[in-house]
Amino acid sequence: MKYYLISLISLIIFICFCCFNMSNKKINLINKNKIKTAIAIMTMKPINFEVWLKYHLKYLKFDHIYIRVEDTPELKKIIDKYSKQVTAKFYSKQDNTDSYFNQMNRQDELINNAIEDCKKRNIKYLLHIDDDELFFITNK
């Protein structure tokens, strides 16, 4: 629990630092050359998910995010605010065994659907990340 709390506090401090320090600079680190990028993520009961979304969409300027939401219908209100940039599918897990292979099959479905949609949207790069991780990009 102590490690989890420290990680959460570190994440919040990092996001605040990025958002407040860069708020006056209009940068687009990922889309510098107008290459379209997207993220695919599978999530269940995330912490501060709206902060996560804002960071990747507004600060890093990802073009689109594909989300498989499991057992968290309350995220719909947050995700609907970003409906032009987010494709989300909501699921109730039917198999509670949550084995490694079961999770991999669900992630495969998410990624395969996202790849097909990326082709239609002319998105060149699709990156996979977890909801407790952030992409960090520098100008260097």
Disulfide bonds with the S-S distance in Angstrom:
none
